Amino acid sequence: MDYAKIIRDLAAEVQPLYGQGKVADYIPELGKVPPRQFGLCLQLNDGISHEFGDSRTKFSIQSISKVFALSKAFGLLGEELWQRVGVEPSGNAFNSLMQLEYEKGIPRNPLINAGALVVTDILVSKFENPKAEILRYLRQLAGTEDIHFNKQVAESERKTGYRNFALAYFLKSFGNLKNEVEQVLDVYFHQCSIEMTCFELANAMQIFSQHGLEPHSGERLLSSSETKRLNAVMQTCGFYDEAGEFTFAVGLPGKSGVGGGIAALLPGQYSIAVWSPELNKKGNSVLGMKALELFTTMTGSSVF
């Protein structure tokens, strides 16, 4: 299959969509990102990669980081993890307080903010330096040491993250946050601020398309069963309250972030990362969503 031509063709087709979305500015540092950018990297499981556009430009991965934190926590806790967080699509805003109260402090899934805070709390409990461990893990998956926090973004999130503070204190009131709120939020804000390129992100996502194997060394980091379950969570919960639309249009497990990135995969075949910072009203990249829809249509590839 001529992946290079397919990627060039879809990139040309999404160009007219510039201006239909808006860069996330509720986190002030993200609002400074120039909007007219588009990058894509396809990483095949045989080691061949195809790139286009701004595929080597660093961007804040934001909520995509939740998938990697979740995989680390699941590898540590196993089934015990699901006593503290569910696996159902939320159907509500990713930062809903109302839903958390209704669920009595057990977040609906680990990819909404409340669930991600519980996952972060687990990492804080397990590691003496959880921020360093998160970076170490992502560097291992991506095969590079050049992955860092953006401290300006982390601080910008801390200064404006009132709802995350509310969610964390709410979780604490239900006994589902074991560590101090400020410590958990500090790790969480730094985790979301991590900067990666499409190339690095596609490499890191290989663990999910390689059934739990770290592709650079062949080391097994997750069991096949754990990987299957994580992919299922991404399929049903990875796109805020647009997960159904992504499944309908694209048909891949994946995760988006308000930095404009989307990472997705087809188990056993490839991982793919796309980035364009203009977001639709649901918080997902306008060009990224369309590019992935075109990619699975043109290649005839999806989990369905």
SEZAVEX-266878 format. One record per residue (C-alpha): chain; x, y, z. Coordinates in pm, whole numbers. Layout:
// SEZAVEX-266878
chaine: A; c1: X; c2: Y; c3: Z
...
//
This chain:
// SEZAVEX-266878
chaine: A; c1: 0; c2: 0; c3: 0
chaine: A; c1: 135; c2: 344; c3: -93
chaine: A; c1: 105; c2: 507; c3: 249
chaine: A; c1: 315; c2: 807; c3: 147
chaine: A; c1: 71; c2: 898; c3: -132
chaine: A; c1: -232; c2: 838; c3: 89
chaine: A; c1: -91; c2: 1073; c3: 353
chaine: A; c1: -10; c2: 1342; c3: 95
chaine: A; c1: -361; c2: 1315; c3: -48
chaine: A; c1: -540; c2: 1338; c3: 286
chaine: A; c1: -317; c2: 1626; c3: 395
chaine: A; c1: -422; c2: 1820; c3: 84
chaine: A; c1: -788; c2: 1741; c3: 153
chaine: A; c1: -783; c2: 1873; c3: 512
chaine: A; c1: -613; c2: 2205; c3: 426
chaine: A; c1: -944; c2: 2390; c3: 361
chaine: A; c1: -1047; c2: 2314; c3: 723
chaine: A; c1: -804; c2: 2570; c3: 866
chaine: A; c1: -999; c2: 2837; c3: 1050
chaine: A; c1: -1294; c2: 2613; c3: 1139
chaine: A; c1: -1162; c2: 2550; c3: 1489
chaine: A; c1: -1001; c2: 2746; c3: 1769
chaine: A; c1: -678; c2: 2699; c3: 1961
chaine: A; c1: -740; c2: 2615; c3: 2328
chaine: A; c1: -697; c2: 2940; c3: 2518
chaine: A; c1: -855; c2: 2852; c3: 2853
chaine: A; c1: -500; c2: 2741; c3: 2936
chaine: A; c1: -326; c2: 3069; c3: 2848
chaine: A; c1: 4; c2: 2913; c3: 2739
chaine: A; c1: -172; c2: 2688; c3: 2488
chaine: A; c1: -344; c2: 2992; c3: 2340
chaine: A; c1: -5; c2: 3117; c3: 2220
chaine: A; c1: 43; c2: 2828; c3: 1974
chaine: A; c1: 24; c2: 2935; c3: 1604
chaine: A; c1: -292; c2: 2772; c3: 1465
chaine: A; c1: -205; c2: 2685; c3: 1104
chaine: A; c1: 7; c2: 2378; c3: 1167
chaine: A; c1: -44; c2: 2015; c3: 1071
chaine: A; c1: 176; c2: 1713; c3: 1130
chaine: A; c1: 128; c2: 1337; c3: 1096
chaine: A; c1: 337; c2: 1029; c3: 1160
chaine: A; c1: 239; c2: 672; c3: 1076
chaine: A; c1: 448; c2: 406; c3: 1249
chaine: A; c1: 402; c2: 58; c3: 1104
chaine: A; c1: 466; c2: -240; c3: 1330
chaine: A; c1: 744; c2: -358; c3: 1097
chaine: A; c1: 946; c2: -47; c3: 1188
chaine: A; c1: 877; c2: 163; c3: 877
chaine: A; c1: 744; c2: 513; c3: 939
chaine: A; c1: 587; c2: 778; c3: 716
chaine: A; c1: 576; c2: 1146; c3: 811
chaine: A; c1: 418; c2: 1461; c3: 680
chaine: A; c1: 430; c2: 1831; c3: 762
chaine: A; c1: 501; c2: 1941; c3: 1117
chaine: A; c1: 563; c2: 1584; c3: 1240
chaine: A; c1: 879; c2: 1686; c3: 1428
chaine: A; c1: 732; c2: 1992; c3: 1601
chaine: A; c1: 692; c2: 1961; c3: 1978
chaine: A; c1: 346; c2: 2021; c3: 2123
chaine: A; c1: 178; c2: 1973; c3: 2460
chaine: A; c1: 20; c2: 1627; c3: 2456
chaine: A; c1: -223; c2: 1719; c3: 2737
chaine: A; c1: -483; c2: 1442; c3: 2790
chaine: A; c1: -301; c2: 1195; c3: 2565
chaine: A; c1: -69; c2: 1157; c3: 2864
chaine: A; c1: -359; c2: 996; c3: 3053
chaine: A; c1: -325; c2: 681; c3: 2843
chaine: A; c1: 41; c2: 633; c3: 2934
chaine: A; c1: -19; c2: 707; c3: 3303
chaine: A; c1: -306; c2: 459; c3: 3296
chaine: A; c1: -94; c2: 189; c3: 3135
chaine: A; c1: 172; c2: 239; c3: 3402
chaine: A; c1: -83; c2: 221; c3: 3686
chaine: A; c1: -259; c2: -82; c3: 3536
chaine: A; c1: 74; c2: -262; c3: 3502
chaine: A; c1: 142; c2: -195; c3: 3870
chaine: A; c1: -201; c2: -264; c3: 4022
chaine: A; c1: -368; c2: -503; c3: 3780
chaine: A; c1: -739; c2: -563; c3: 3838
chaine: A; c1: -728; c2: -378; c3: 4170
chaine: A; c1: -723; c2: -54; c3: 3970
chaine: A; c1: -1085; c2: -97; c3: 3862
chaine: A; c1: -1207; c2: -81; c3: 4221
chaine: A; c1: -1128; c2: 290; c3: 4216
chaine: A; c1: -1230; c2: 388; c3: 3864
chaine: A; c1: -1484; c2: 254; c3: 3613
chaine: A; c1: -1462; c2: 177; c3: 3241
chaine: A; c1: -1788; c2: 323; c3: 3106
chaine: A; c1: -1812; c2: 618; c3: 2863
chaine: A; c1: -1907; c2: 930; c3: 3054
chaine: A; c1: -2162; c2: 1097; c3: 2827
chaine: A; c1: -2083; c2: 1419; c3: 3014
chaine: A; c1: -1813; c2: 1683; c3: 3006
chaine: A; c1: -1464; c2: 1551; c3: 3082
chaine: A; c1: -1449; c2: 1768; c3: 3395
chaine: A; c1: -1802; c2: 1715; c3: 3528
chaine: A; c1: -1848; c2: 1756; c3: 3902
chaine: A; c1: -2210; c2: 1650; c3: 3886
chaine: A; c1: -2126; c2: 1307; c3: 3747
chaine: A; c1: -1859; c2: 1246; c3: 4011
chaine: A; c1: -2109; c2: 1323; c3: 4286
chaine: A; c1: -2369; c2: 1095; c3: 4127
chaine: A; c1: -2111; c2: 813; c3: 4106
chaine: A; c1: -2017; c2: 865; c3: 4475
chaine: A; c1: -1654; c2: 944; c3: 4406
chaine: A; c1: -1581; c2: 659; c3: 4163
chaine: A; c1: -1501; c2: 825; c3: 3827
chaine: A; c1: -1686; c2: 681; c3: 3530
chaine: A; c1: -1362; c2: 604; c3: 3343
chaine: A; c1: -987; c2: 675; c3: 3373
chaine: A; c1: -968; c2: 916; c3: 3077
chaine: A; c1: -1197; c2: 1189; c3: 3212
chaine: A; c1: -1022; c2: 1429; c3: 3448
chaine: A; c1: -1152; c2: 1276; c3: 3772
chaine: A; c1: -1042; c2: 929; c3: 3663
chaine: A; c1: -703; c2: 1057; c3: 3552
chaine: A; c1: -656; c2: 1219; c3: 3894
chaine: A; c1: -717; c2: 882; c3: 4061
chaine: A; c1: -460; c2: 724; c3: 3828
chaine: A; c1: -212; c2: 1001; c3: 3912
chaine: A; c1: -279; c2: 944; c3: 4282
chaine: A; c1: -182; c2: 579; c3: 4235
chaine: A; c1: 148; c2: 679; c3: 4074
chaine: A; c1: 216; c2: 926; c3: 4355
chaine: A; c1: 165; c2: 641; c3: 4604
chaine: A; c1: 388; c2: 399; c3: 4412
chaine: A; c1: 687; c2: 618; c3: 4326
chaine: A; c1: 911; c2: 840; c3: 4535
chaine: A; c1: 947; c2: 1074; c3: 4235
chaine: A; c1: 639; c2: 1017; c3: 4016
chaine: A; c1: 718; c2: 1304; c3: 3778
chaine: A; c1: 1059; c2: 1157; c3: 3699
chaine: A; c1: 906; c2: 811; c3: 3658
chaine: A; c1: 644; c2: 938; c3: 3411
chaine: A; c1: 917; c2: 1101; c3: 3201
chaine: A; c1: 1136; c2: 789; c3: 3222
chaine: A; c1: 848; c2: 570; c3: 3104
chaine: A; c1: 756; c2: 792; c3: 2810
chaine: A; c1: 1119; c2: 825; c3: 2706
chaine: A; c1: 1147; c2: 447; c3: 2708
chaine: A; c1: 834; c2: 405; c3: 2497
chaine: A; c1: 930; c2: 678; c3: 2249
chaine: A; c1: 1292; c2: 569; c3: 2226
chaine: A; c1: 1437; c2: 913; c3: 2303
chaine: A; c1: 1558; c2: 1112; c3: 2602
chaine: A; c1: 1435; c2: 1437; c3: 2446
chaine: A; c1: 1096; c2: 1443; c3: 2621
chaine: A; c1: 1038; c2: 1704; c3: 2889
chaine: A; c1: 775; c2: 1895; c3: 3083
chaine: A; c1: 683; c2: 2242; c3: 2965
chaine: A; c1: 698; c2: 2422; c3: 3298
chaine: A; c1: 522; c2: 2731; c3: 3164
chaine: A; c1: 226; c2: 2520; c3: 3052
chaine: A; c1: 219; c2: 2333; c3: 3384
chaine: A; c1: 216; c2: 2660; c3: 3577
chaine: A; c1: -51; c2: 2803; c3: 3346
chaine: A; c1: -267; c2: 2498; c3: 3417
chaine: A; c1: -212; c2: 2530; c3: 3791
chaine: A; c1: -318; c2: 2894; c3: 3788
chaine: A; c1: -638; c2: 2826; c3: 3594
chaine: A; c1: -720; c2: 2471; c3: 3702
chaine: A; c1: -998; c2: 2556; c3: 3947
chaine: A; c1: -1224; c2: 2275; c3: 3834
chaine: A; c1: -943; c2: 2020; c3: 3865
chaine: A; c1: -884; c2: 2142; c3: 4219
chaine: A; c1: -1257; c2: 2098; c3: 4285
chaine: A; c1: -1255; c2: 1746; c3: 4139
chaine: A; c1: -951; c2: 1650; c3: 4345
chaine: A; c1: -1101; c2: 1776; c3: 4671
chaine: A; c1: -1427; c2: 1603; c3: 4582
chaine: A; c1: -1238; c2: 1275; c3: 4529
chaine: A; c1: -1061; c2: 1333; c3: 4859
chaine: A; c1: -1394; c2: 1378; c3: 5036
chaine: A; c1: -1505; c2: 1036; c3: 4908
chaine: A; c1: -1179; c2: 872; c3: 5017
chaine: A; c1: -1068; c2: 805; c3: 4658
chaine: A; c1: -759; c2: 1025; c3: 4672
chaine: A; c1: -497; c2: 892; c3: 4913
chaine: A; c1: -232; c2: 1162; c3: 4884
chaine: A; c1: -240; c2: 1537; c3: 4935
chaine: A; c1: -442; c2: 1723; c3: 4674
chaine: A; c1: -166; c2: 1973; c3: 4595
chaine: A; c1: 87; c2: 1694; c3: 4535
chaine: A; c1: -142; c2: 1496; c3: 4307
chaine: A; c1: -236; c2: 1806; c3: 4106
chaine: A; c1: 129; c2: 1909; c3: 4070
chaine: A; c1: 210; c2: 1572; c3: 3913
chaine: A; c1: -106; c2: 1582; c3: 3700
chaine: A; c1: -42; c2: 1932; c3: 3563
chaine: A; c1: 318; c2: 1842; c3: 3478
chaine: A; c1: 208; c2: 1517; c3: 3313
chaine: A; c1: -34; c2: 1706; c3: 3088
chaine: A; c1: 234; c2: 1962; c3: 2998
chaine: A; c1: 468; c2: 1702; c3: 2844
chaine: A; c1: 581; c2: 1799; c3: 2496
chaine: A; c1: 625; c2: 1544; c3: 2218
chaine: A; c1: 629; c2: 1533; c3: 1840
chaine: A; c1: 399; c2: 1323; c3: 1621
chaine: A; c1: 700; c2: 1101; c3: 1549
chaine: A; c1: 768; c2: 1046; c3: 1920
chaine: A; c1: 402; c2: 996; c3: 2001
chaine: A; c1: 349; c2: 740; c3: 1726
chaine: A; c1: 650; c2: 550; c3: 1858
chaine: A; c1: 521; c2: 561; c3: 2216
chaine: A; c1: 180; c2: 431; c3: 2104
chaine: A; c1: 346; c2: 123; c3: 1958
chaine: A; c1: 312; c2: -49; c3: 2296
chaine: A; c1: -63; c2: -67; c3: 2233
chaine: A; c1: -37; c2: -189; c3: 1873
chaine: A; c1: 241; c2: -435; c3: 1967
chaine: A; c1: 21; c2: -608; c3: 2231
chaine: A; c1: 221; c2: -478; c3: 2527
chaine: A; c1: 574; c2: -517; c3: 2391
chaine: A; c1: 812; c2: -222; c3: 2404
chaine: A; c1: 917; c2: -215; c3: 2037
chaine: A; c1: 1272; c2: -86; c3: 2080
chaine: A; c1: 1386; c2: -366; c3: 2313
chaine: A; c1: 1111; c2: -625; c3: 2283
chaine: A; c1: 1056; c2: -608; c3: 2660
chaine: A; c1: 704; c2: -701; c3: 2770
chaine: A; c1: 564; c2: -410; c3: 2971
chaine: A; c1: 196; c2: -511; c3: 2960
chaine: A; c1: 26; c2: -844; c3: 2909
chaine: A; c1: -180; c2: -901; c3: 2594
chaine: A; c1: -492; c2: -900; c3: 2812
chaine: A; c1: -400; c2: -568; c3: 2975
chaine: A; c1: -328; c2: -413; c3: 2636
chaine: A; c1: -661; c2: -535; c3: 2500
chaine: A; c1: -844; c2: -372; c3: 2789
chaine: A; c1: -655; c2: -44; c3: 2757
chaine: A; c1: -734; c2: -34; c3: 2385
chaine: A; c1: -1100; c2: -94; c3: 2469
chaine: A; c1: -1101; c2: 199; c3: 2711
chaine: A; c1: -944; c2: 421; c3: 2444
chaine: A; c1: -1203; c2: 309; c3: 2191
chaine: A; c1: -1499; c2: 394; c3: 2412
chaine: A; c1: -1365; c2: 681; c3: 2626
chaine: A; c1: -1071; c2: 842; c3: 2447
chaine: A; c1: -1237; c2: 1148; c3: 2291
chaine: A; c1: -1424; c2: 1327; c3: 2567
chaine: A; c1: -1792; c2: 1316; c3: 2472
chaine: A; c1: -1709; c2: 1268; c3: 2103
chaine: A; c1: -1590; c2: 906; c3: 2143
chaine: A; c1: -1892; c2: 771; c3: 1958
chaine: A; c1: -1829; c2: 1003; c3: 1664
chaine: A; c1: -1461; c2: 903; c3: 1647
chaine: A; c1: -1551; c2: 534; c3: 1655
chaine: A; c1: -1816; c2: 591; c3: 1387
chaine: A; c1: -1594; c2: 799; c3: 1157
chaine: A; c1: -1247; c2: 656; c3: 1222
chaine: A; c1: -1285; c2: 316; c3: 1389
chaine: A; c1: -960; c2: 304; c3: 1589
chaine: A; c1: -874; c2: 309; c3: 1959
chaine: A; c1: -709; c2: 639; c3: 2042
chaine: A; c1: -680; c2: 944; c3: 2262
chaine: A; c1: -699; c2: 1314; c3: 2194
chaine: A; c1: -569; c2: 1615; c3: 2383
chaine: A; c1: -658; c2: 1984; c3: 2385
chaine: A; c1: -307; c2: 2062; c3: 2263
chaine: A; c1: -438; c2: 1946; c3: 1924
chaine: A; c1: -283; c2: 1601; c3: 1920
chaine: A; c1: -456; c2: 1271; c3: 1847
chaine: A; c1: -284; c2: 933; c3: 1885
chaine: A; c1: -448; c2: 616; c3: 1758
chaine: A; c1: -362; c2: 260; c3: 1660
chaine: A; c1: -469; c2: -55; c3: 1483
chaine: A; c1: -364; c2: -354; c3: 1696
chaine: A; c1: -103; c2: -568; c3: 1524
chaine: A; c1: -51; c2: -324; c3: 1238
chaine: A; c1: 31; c2: 40; c3: 1317
chaine: A; c1: 17; c2: 343; c3: 1540
chaine: A; c1: -50; c2: 692; c3: 1411
chaine: A; c1: -22; c2: 1041; c3: 1557
chaine: A; c1: -157; c2: 1362; c3: 1411
chaine: A; c1: -141; c2: 1718; c3: 1538
chaine: A; c1: -313; c2: 2042; c3: 1445
chaine: A; c1: -394; c2: 2288; c3: 1725
chaine: A; c1: -733; c2: 2421; c3: 1610
chaine: A; c1: -1003; c2: 2241; c3: 1810
chaine: A; c1: -1373; c2: 2179; c3: 1750
chaine: A; c1: -1633; c2: 2252; c3: 2018
chaine: A; c1: -1578; c2: 1910; c3: 2176
chaine: A; c1: -1206; c2: 1983; c3: 2228
chaine: A; c1: -1069; c2: 1764; c3: 1948
chaine: A; c1: -846; c2: 1871; c3: 1659
chaine: A; c1: -1051; c2: 1967; c3: 1352
chaine: A; c1: -786; c2: 1870; c3: 1097
chaine: A; c1: -673; c2: 1572; c3: 1304
chaine: A; c1: -1017; c2: 1415; c3: 1326
chaine: A; c1: -1075; c2: 1454; c3: 951
chaine: A; c1: -726; c2: 1329; c3: 864
chaine: A; c1: -776; c2: 1007; c3: 1059
chaine: A; c1: -1121; c2: 954; c3: 911
chaine: A; c1: -970; c2: 990; c3: 563
chaine: A; c1: -677; c2: 764; c3: 653
chaine: A; c1: -891; c2: 469; c3: 764
chaine: A; c1: -1124; c2: 520; c3: 468
chaine: A; c1: -841; c2: 534; c3: 215
chaine: A; c1: -656; c2: 237; c3: 364
chaine: A; c1: -967; c2: 33; c3: 444
chaine: A; c1: -827; c2: -26; c3: 792
chaine: A; c1: -1011; c2: -14; c3: 1125
chaine: A; c1: -1092; c2: -246; c3: 1415
chaine: A; c1: -1427; c2: -306; c3: 1249
//
